[in-house]
Amino acid sequence: MIRRISLLVILVAAGLGMLYAAGNKEAAKEGNAPVVVAVWSSPEHDNLVKTAKKYTELTGTKIIIEQIAREAYFDKLNTVIVAQSDAYDVAYVSTDVVPAMIKAGGLADLYQFINDKSIVSPDFDFSAIQAGASYFIDNGKLYAFPSEGDTAWMFYRKDLLKKNGFDVPQTWDEYLKIAKALNNPPTMYGAVIGAKPDEALWDYMHYLYSFGGDVLDANNNVIINNKAGVKSLEFYSGLALKGLVPPDVITYGYNEILTTLQQGKAALGIEWMAATSELTNAAKSPKVSINGKSQLAYALVPGIKKADGTIQRGMGASQWGWSILKAGKNKIGAYKFIEWLTGKQGAIIWALNGGIPSNTKALSDPAVLKKVPQFGLLAKAMKYRHIFPSLSVSGPMVTIYNEAITGSVAGKYTPKEALDKAAVKMTKLLKKAGYLK
C-alpha cells in the first residue's frame, strides 16, 4: 500500500511538472526569448546558475546570467537604469537600493503581471511570499519578489538552562532573570551583546522591534525616542551597566558575539541566523559541546507579554529580491521566471542549493527542513521581521543611531538623552532630504 501511494505521488508530481512546463512554453511562444538576469558575484550567483538550469529544463526558456563584481554591481545597475538600457530583464536587488531605482523609473510594477490572468500562473500563491514582498511595496506598487530574507535568533545554552531548571525564555523578563542567575564573570556572563560603533544598530534592532519600537512612523516622523524605543535601549544598555555581558562589548560585532558563544563565555545571546551552522555544529564549536553535540540551541527572539497573555514579538532583518527592469526586452518572460524562482517549486530548489528562500511554504517543506532545520523557525519568524527604513538618507541615519546606542551602552548618556539627541539629528536629515516639511 505504501509503495502504491508513493508511486501515485511521484506520478502526480511528474504530471504537475509537465503541466507547468507546458503552460510556460505556451506563454513563451514569441520565439521563446531568453531572460537576461543581472546578479553580483556571490553564493546567490552560483545558486542562480543551478536553479535557472532546472527552469530551462521545465520550460525551454533560456536564462542568461550576467555576473557582475560586487563592488561595481549597483553602479552598473544605476547606469543601465539611467540610460534606459535594455541590457537586463531581471536584477537582484536589496531593500536599501530599491527606492532610488523606483525614483529613477527603472523598475516595473509586478502587480501588472499578477493581475493579468493570461500571464500569472494559476497556482501563484502570493500569501507564501507576502511577508517578504511587503518590503518592496511603494505607493501601492510591488517592485520585487523576495528571496534571501534573514533575521536573528536567540541562542541559549540548553545544558545550563536544564541544569538550573529554566525553560527557554519567551519574554525579556525571563531572559533577564536567566542572565542574572547564570552570570559568573569573568568565566561566564549571563548574556552577550555587540555595541561596536559601526555595527551596534544591527544587534540592537532586534531589541528595538521586539519591545514594539520603530525608527519612523507612517509619515516619516522619527520615533526612536518614544516610550518603547527608550525602554528597549534601557534594557539593552542595562545588560552592560549591570555587568551581565563582557565589559568590552562596545568593541563587539557579529564575529565577536559568535566567538563569545562558541567559547562558552555567555549563556544567552542574540545573533544573526547566518551563525547557526557554526554554533550548532559540535566540530566548529567544541567548547560548548558534550558527547559530540553542541549545547547551543536557538529560538525566536524574546518579546513582551501583553495583557491577554500573548507575546508581542519583533526582530530585525534584511531582505533581497528579484526585480524586473522597465526597459528590459522580455518583461513577460522575466515575470514568469521570477514568479517560478520565488514560488514554492523554485524556492525549494533554491533552498536545497544553499539559499534562503522567502517563501514560507518552501521554508516548511520536509526536504528543505531535513537539510536546513532552522528554516522551519524562519517560516514562523517571517511575519515578525522589520527592515530599517530604505531612504536616500538611511546611511547617515544608521551612523547617528549607532552613536546613540554605543554612547548609552558606554554610560556616556542615559538612553533617553542618547535617543533624544539622535532623533533631533535624524529629523534634520529627513527635512533636508525632503521627507519632512
C-alpha positions as CSV (number, residue, x, y, z in Angstrom):
1,M,0.0,0.0,0.0
2,I,2.8,2.4,0.9
3,R,4.6,1.7,-2.3
4,R,1.4,2.3,-4.3
5,I,0.8,5.6,-2.6
6,S,4.4,6.7,-3.2
7,L,4.1,5.8,-6.9
8,L,0.9,7.8,-7.1
9,V,2.6,10.8,-5.5
10,I,5.5,10.6,-8.0
11,L,3.2,10.3,-11.0
12,V,1.1,13.2,-9.8
13,A,4.2,15.4,-9.2
14,A,5.5,14.5,-12.6
15,G,2.2,15.3,-14.2
16,L,2.1,18.7,-12.4
17,G,5.6,19.4,-13.6
18,M,4.7,18.6,-17.2
19,L,1.6,20.8,-17.0
20,Y,3.7,23.7,-15.5
21,A,6.3,23.2,-18.2
22,A,3.6,23.1,-21.0
23,G,2.0,26.3,-19.6
24,N,5.2,28.2,-19.6
25,K,6.2,27.0,-23.0
26,E,2.9,28.2,-24.3
27,A,3.4,31.6,-22.6
28,A,6.9,31.9,-24.2
29,K,5.8,31.2,-27.8
30,E,7.2,34.6,-29.0
31,G,10.4,33.0,-30.2
32,N,11.0,31.6,-26.7
33,A,13.1,34.7,-26.0
34,P,15.8,34.4,-23.3
35,V,15.7,36.2,-20.0
36,V,18.8,38.1,-19.0
37,V,19.5,38.4,-15.3
38,A,22.0,40.6,-13.5
39,V,23.4,39.4,-10.2
40,W,26.5,40.2,-8.3
41,S,29.4,37.8,-7.6
42,S,28.2,35.8,-4.7
43,P,26.8,32.5,-3.5
44,E,23.5,33.8,-4.9
45,H,25.0,33.8,-8.4
46,D,26.2,30.2,-8.0
47,N,22.8,29.2,-6.7
48,L,21.0,31.0,-9.6
49,V,23.1,29.2,-12.2
50,K,21.9,25.8,-10.7
51,T,18.3,26.8,-10.2
52,A,17.9,28.5,-13.6
53,K,19.1,25.3,-15.3
54,K,16.1,23.5,-13.8
55,Y,13.8,26.2,-15.0
56,T,15.2,25.9,-18.6
57,E,14.6,22.1,-18.4
58,L,11.0,22.7,-17.4
59,T,10.1,25.5,-19.8
60,G,12.6,25.6,-22.5
61,T,13.3,29.3,-21.7
62,K,17.0,30.2,-21.7
63,I,18.2,32.2,-18.7
64,I,21.3,34.2,-19.4
65,I,23.0,35.2,-16.2
66,E,25.5,38.1,-16.1
67,Q,27.7,38.0,-13.1
68,I,28.9,41.5,-12.0
69,A,31.7,42.2,-9.5
70,R,30.2,43.1,-6.1
71,E,32.0,46.4,-5.8
72,A,30.7,47.5,-9.3
73,Y,27.3,45.9,-9.2
74,F,24.9,48.7,-8.1
75,D,26.9,51.3,-10.1
76,K,26.4,49.2,-13.2
77,L,22.6,48.8,-12.5
78,N,22.2,52.5,-11.9
79,T,24.0,53.3,-15.2
80,V,21.7,50.8,-17.0
81,I,18.6,52.3,-15.4
82,V,19.5,56.0,-16.1
83,A,20.4,55.1,-19.7
84,Q,17.1,53.2,-20.0
85,S,19.2,50.3,-21.5
86,D,17.5,47.0,-22.3
87,A,20.7,45.1,-21.2
88,Y,18.9,43.2,-18.4
89,D,15.4,41.9,-17.8
90,V,15.8,40.9,-14.2
91,A,18.1,42.3,-11.4
92,Y,18.9,41.1,-7.9
93,V,18.2,43.9,-5.5
94,S,18.1,44.8,-1.8
95,T,15.6,46.9,0.0
96,D,18.0,49.8,0.5
97,V,18.6,50.4,-3.2
98,V,15.1,49.9,-4.5
99,P,13.8,53.4,-3.5
100,A,16.4,55.2,-5.7
101,M,15.6,52.8,-8.6
102,I,11.9,53.5,-8.3
103,K,12.6,57.2,-8.3
104,A,14.6,56.8,-11.5
105,G,11.7,55.0,-13.1
106,G,13.8,51.9,-13.6
107,L,11.6,49.1,-12.1
108,A,8.4,47.6,-13.4
109,D,5.3,47.2,-11.1
110,L,4.8,43.4,-10.7
111,Y,1.1,43.8,-10.0
112,Q,0.5,44.4,-13.7
113,F,1.6,40.8,-14.3
114,I,-0.1,39.4,-11.2
115,N,-3.4,40.9,-12.2
116,D,-3.2,39.6,-15.8
117,K,-4.7,36.1,-15.9
118,S,-3.1,35.5,-19.3
119,I,0.4,35.9,-17.6
120,V,0.1,34.9,-13.9
121,S,0.3,31.1,-13.2
122,P,-2.9,29.5,-11.9
123,D,-1.1,28.2,-8.9
124,F,0.6,31.5,-8.0
125,D,0.4,31.9,-4.2
126,F,1.2,35.5,-3.1
127,S,0.4,34.7,0.6
128,A,3.5,32.5,0.7
129,I,5.8,35.4,-0.1
130,Q,3.7,38.3,1.2
131,A,5.8,38.9,4.3
132,G,9.0,39.4,2.3
133,A,7.3,41.2,-0.6
134,S,5.8,43.8,1.7
135,Y,9.2,45.5,1.9
136,F,9.2,46.1,-1.8
137,I,5.7,47.8,-2.0
138,D,5.8,51.5,-2.6
139,N,2.7,53.7,-3.2
140,G,0.6,50.6,-3.9
141,K,3.0,49.1,-6.4
142,L,5.2,46.0,-6.0
143,Y,8.7,46.1,-7.3
144,A,10.3,42.8,-6.4
145,F,9.6,39.2,-5.4
146,P,11.5,38.4,-2.2
147,S,14.4,36.0,-1.7
148,E,17.3,35.8,0.7
149,G,15.5,37.3,3.7
150,D,17.1,36.6,7.1
151,T,16.8,37.6,10.8
152,A,18.4,36.7,14.1
153,W,17.8,34.0,16.8
154,M,18.1,33.9,20.5
155,F,20.9,31.4,21.2
156,Y,21.0,29.7,24.6
157,R,22.9,27.0,26.4
158,K,20.4,24.3,26.7
159,D,22.6,22.3,29.2
160,L,22.8,25.2,31.6
161,L,19.1,26.1,31.4
162,K,18.2,22.5,32.1
163,K,20.7,22.2,34.9
164,N,19.3,25.3,36.6
165,G,15.6,24.5,36.0
166,F,14.9,27.2,33.4
167,D,12.6,26.9,30.4
168,V,13.6,28.6,27.2
169,P,12.9,32.3,27.7
170,Q,9.9,33.7,25.8
171,T,9.9,37.2,27.2
172,W,12.6,39.7,28.0
173,D,11.8,39.5,31.7
174,E,12.5,35.8,31.6
175,Y,15.7,36.4,29.6
176,L,16.9,38.9,32.2
177,K,16.1,36.5,35.1
178,I,18.2,33.7,33.5
179,A,21.0,36.1,32.6
180,K,21.3,37.2,36.2
181,A,21.1,33.7,37.6
182,L,23.8,32.3,35.2
183,N,26.1,35.4,35.4
184,N,29.5,34.4,36.8
185,P,32.2,36.7,35.4
186,P,34.8,36.6,34.1
187,T,34.4,32.9,33.2
188,M,30.7,33.1,32.3
189,Y,28.4,36.0,31.5
190,G,24.7,35.8,31.6
191,A,24.5,37.2,28.0
192,V,26.4,39.0,25.2
193,I,25.6,42.0,23.0
194,G,27.5,43.8,20.3
195,A,27.6,47.6,20.5
196,K,30.5,48.1,18.2
197,P,30.3,51.7,16.8
198,D,29.8,50.6,13.2
199,E,27.6,47.6,13.9
200,A,25.6,48.5,17.1
201,L,22.3,49.0,15.3
202,W,22.4,45.6,13.6
203,D,22.5,44.0,17.1
204,Y,20.2,46.4,18.9
205,M,17.5,46.4,16.3
206,H,16.2,43.0,17.4
207,Y,15.6,44.5,20.9
208,L,14.0,47.7,19.5
209,Y,11.4,45.9,17.4
210,S,10.6,43.2,20.0
211,F,9.8,45.9,22.5
212,G,7.4,47.4,20.0
213,G,9.7,50.3,19.0
214,D,10.4,51.5,15.5
215,V,12.5,54.1,13.6
216,L,9.9,56.1,11.7
217,D,6.1,56.3,11.8
218,A,4.0,56.2,8.6
219,N,4.6,59.9,7.9
220,N,8.4,59.6,8.3
221,N,8.5,61.2,11.8
222,V,11.3,59.9,13.9
223,I,10.0,57.8,16.8
224,I,13.2,56.1,18.1
225,N,12.8,58.1,21.4
226,N,9.2,57.2,22.1
227,K,8.3,55.1,25.2
228,A,9.0,51.7,23.5
229,G,12.3,52.9,22.0
230,V,13.6,54.2,25.3
231,K,12.6,51.1,27.1
232,S,14.3,48.9,24.6
233,L,17.6,50.8,24.9
234,E,17.3,50.9,28.7
235,F,17.1,47.1,28.6
236,Y,19.9,46.7,26.1
237,S,22.4,49.1,27.7
238,G,21.3,47.9,31.2
239,L,22.8,44.4,30.3
240,A,26.2,46.2,30.1
241,L,25.7,48.6,33.0
242,K,24.7,45.7,35.3
243,G,27.7,43.6,34.3
244,L,25.7,40.9,32.7
245,V,27.7,41.0,29.5
246,P,31.5,41.1,28.8
247,P,32.9,44.6,29.8
248,D,34.3,45.3,26.3
249,V,31.0,44.9,24.3
250,I,31.4,48.3,22.6
251,T,34.1,46.5,20.6
252,Y,31.8,43.6,19.7
253,G,30.0,43.0,16.5
254,Y,28.8,39.9,14.7
255,N,32.1,38.0,14.8
256,E,32.7,38.7,18.5
257,I,29.3,37.7,19.5
258,L,29.7,34.4,17.6
259,T,33.1,33.8,19.2
260,T,31.8,34.5,22.7
261,L,29.0,32.0,22.3
262,Q,31.4,29.4,20.8
263,Q,33.8,29.7,23.6
264,G,31.2,29.2,26.2
265,K,31.6,32.7,27.8
266,A,27.9,33.6,27.6
267,A,24.7,31.7,28.4
268,L,22.5,33.7,26.2
269,G,22.8,36.0,23.1
270,I,21.0,37.3,20.0
271,E,22.9,36.5,16.8
272,W,22.1,36.6,13.1
273,M,20.9,33.3,11.8
274,A,23.9,33.0,9.5
275,A,25.9,31.9,12.5
276,T,23.5,28.9,13.2
277,S,25.5,26.3,11.3
278,E,28.7,27.1,13.2
279,L,27.1,27.5,16.7
280,T,25.1,24.2,16.5
281,N,28.0,22.2,14.9
282,A,30.0,20.3,17.6
283,A,33.1,20.2,15.4
284,K,33.0,24.0,14.9
285,S,32.0,24.8,18.5
286,P,33.7,22.1,20.6
287,K,33.9,24.1,23.8
288,V,30.2,24.2,24.1
289,S,29.6,20.6,23.0
290,I,29.0,17.4,25.1
291,N,29.4,13.9,23.7
292,G,29.7,15.3,20.1
293,K,26.6,17.5,20.4
294,S,26.6,21.3,20.6
295,Q,24.7,22.6,23.6
296,L,23.8,25.8,21.8
297,A,20.2,25.9,20.6
298,Y,18.1,28.6,19.1
299,A,14.6,30.1,19.4
300,L,12.7,33.2,18.4
301,V,14.0,36.5,19.9
302,P,12.1,37.1,23.2
303,G,9.2,39.6,23.3
304,I,6.9,41.4,25.7
305,K,3.9,39.7,27.3
306,K,0.7,41.6,26.6
307,A,-2.3,41.9,28.9
308,D,-4.1,39.0,27.1
309,G,-1.1,36.7,27.8
310,T,0.2,36.6,24.2
311,I,3.8,37.5,23.3
312,Q,4.4,40.7,21.3
313,R,7.4,39.8,19.0
314,G,9.6,41.6,16.6
315,M,13.1,41.4,15.2
316,G,15.4,43.0,12.7
317,A,16.0,41.6,9.2
318,S,17.5,42.1,5.8
319,Q,15.7,41.4,2.5
320,W,16.7,40.9,-1.1
321,G,14.6,40.2,-4.1
322,W,14.2,39.9,-7.9
323,S,13.0,43.0,-9.8
324,I,12.1,43.4,-13.5
325,L,13.7,46.3,-15.2
326,K,11.2,48.5,-17.0
327,A,13.4,48.9,-20.1
328,G,14.1,45.1,-20.4
329,K,13.3,43.3,-23.7
330,N,11.4,40.3,-22.2
331,K,9.3,41.5,-19.3
332,I,6.7,38.7,-19.6
333,G,9.4,36.1,-19.7
334,A,11.2,37.8,-16.8
335,Y,8.0,37.8,-14.7
336,K,7.4,34.1,-15.4
337,F,10.9,33.3,-14.3
338,I,10.9,35.2,-11.0
339,E,7.4,34.0,-10.2
340,W,8.7,30.4,-10.5
341,L,12.0,31.2,-8.8
342,T,10.4,32.6,-5.7
343,G,7.3,30.3,-5.8
344,K,7.3,27.0,-3.9
345,Q,8.9,24.9,-6.6
346,G,11.7,27.2,-7.4
347,A,12.2,28.3,-3.8
348,I,12.6,24.6,-2.7
349,I,15.3,24.1,-5.3
350,W,16.9,27.4,-4.2
351,A,17.0,26.3,-0.6
352,L,18.4,22.8,-1.4
353,N,21.2,24.5,-3.3
354,G,22.1,26.5,-0.2
355,G,20.0,29.7,-0.5
356,I,17.5,31.3,1.9
357,P,14.1,31.5,0.2
358,S,11.4,33.9,1.5
359,N,8.6,31.6,0.6
360,T,7.0,30.2,3.8
361,K,5.8,27.0,2.1
362,A,9.2,26.3,0.7
363,L,10.8,27.0,4.1
364,S,8.4,24.4,5.7
365,D,8.9,21.7,3.1
366,P,10.1,18.4,4.6
367,A,13.0,18.0,2.2
368,V,14.2,21.6,3.0
369,L,13.8,21.1,6.7
370,K,15.8,17.9,6.6
371,K,18.7,19.8,5.1
372,V,18.3,23.2,7.0
373,P,16.3,22.7,10.2
374,Q,16.3,26.4,11.1
375,F,14.2,27.2,8.1
376,G,11.1,25.9,10.0
377,L,11.7,28.7,12.6
378,L,12.3,31.2,9.8
379,A,8.9,30.4,8.3
380,K,7.3,31.3,11.7
381,A,9.5,34.4,12.1
382,M,8.8,36.0,8.7
383,K,5.8,37.9,10.0
384,Y,7.7,39.4,12.9
385,R,10.6,40.8,10.9
386,H,11.3,44.5,10.4
387,I,13.6,46.3,7.9
388,F,15.4,49.5,8.7
389,P,13.8,52.3,6.5
390,S,15.1,52.4,3.0
391,L,15.6,56.1,2.2
392,S,18.2,58.2,0.5
393,V,19.5,59.3,3.9
394,S,19.4,55.8,5.5
395,G,23.3,55.6,5.7
396,P,23.7,58.7,7.8
397,M,20.7,57.8,9.9
398,V,22.3,54.5,10.8
399,T,25.5,56.3,11.8
400,I,23.6,58.6,14.1
401,Y,21.7,55.7,15.6
402,N,25.0,53.7,16.2
403,E,26.4,56.7,18.1
404,A,23.4,56.8,20.3
405,I,23.4,53.1,21.1
406,T,27.2,52.9,21.8
407,G,27.0,56.1,23.9
408,S,24.2,54.7,26.0
409,V,26.0,51.3,26.5
410,A,29.2,53.0,27.5
411,G,27.3,55.1,30.1
412,K,28.1,58.4,28.4
413,Y,24.4,59.3,28.1
414,T,21.2,57.9,29.5
415,P,19.1,56.0,26.9
416,K,16.6,58.9,26.8
417,E,19.3,61.5,26.3
418,A,21.1,59.5,23.6
419,L,17.9,58.8,21.7
420,D,16.6,62.4,22.0
421,K,19.9,63.8,20.6
422,A,19.7,61.2,17.8
423,A,16.1,62.0,17.0
424,V,16.9,65.7,16.5
425,K,19.8,64.9,14.1
426,M,17.7,62.4,12.1
427,T,14.8,64.8,11.8
428,K,17.1,67.5,10.4
429,L,18.4,64.9,7.8
430,L,14.9,63.9,6.8
431,K,13.8,67.5,6.4
432,K,16.8,68.4,4.3
433,A,16.1,65.4,2.1
434,G,12.5,66.4,1.6
435,Y,10.9,63.6,3.6
436,L,9.6,66.0,6.2
437,K,8.4,69.6,6.0
